[in-house]
Amino acid sequence: MKNKNRGFTIFFATLVASLALAIGLAIYDITVRQLDLSTNSIQSQYAIFAADSGAECALYWDAKYSGAGSAFATSSNSTPVTSGVTCGSLDVAAHGTPPVPYQNTVSSWGVWNVVSDASTATTTFTMSFTGFTYCAEVEVGKYTDASSVVHTTILSHGYNTCYTNTQNQLERELKVSY
């Protein structure tokens, strides 16, 4: 009499191995996705911290000069201070704009950028962090309304890396108005 159950053990072993492989691949996929999410979360924090630092720098220097005009351009003063506005270890008034493409060393950076007309003025600078690749681009806009009240808006764009040819650059923005 012939055994009809021949090969059942090999079939069962193959089935169990396939199931174990599928479970292992699913766990591996979840792990890789979690690592990517964790990395993005860290990079996002760098970007938001950079944006926050840029906004705080602008707020500090605007408040410091509040009794004597402004450290930043206004519609009545289109030439703000040209040096001495230090954020971290960088004088953003004297070295506030990097060349394109971005360079982490500030030796070839230009002065901050000012655009103004009869009722508005915008001062733009880039804040770099020594030893790190993240930075913040900060725009300080001032406008005078019909009642001659000066309003200020600070837009701080934080980046996890300021190298423009990077694929994984994240941007976070903070806006402060008063």
HUJO-V628640 format. One line per field, one symbol per residue. ss: DSSP state (A for helix, B for strand, O for the rest). A space follows every 50 residues. Layout:
# HUJO-V628640
ss: ???
This chain:
# HUJO-V628640
ss: OOOOOOOAAAAAAAAAAAAAAAAAAAAAAAAAAAAAAAAAAAAAAAAAAA AAAAAAAAAAAAAAOAAAOOOOOOOOOOOOOOOOOBBOOBBOOOOOBOOO OOOOOAAAOBOOBBBBOOOBBBBBBBBBOOOOOOBBBBBBBBBBOOOOOB BBBBBBBBBOOOOOOOOOOOBBBBBBBO
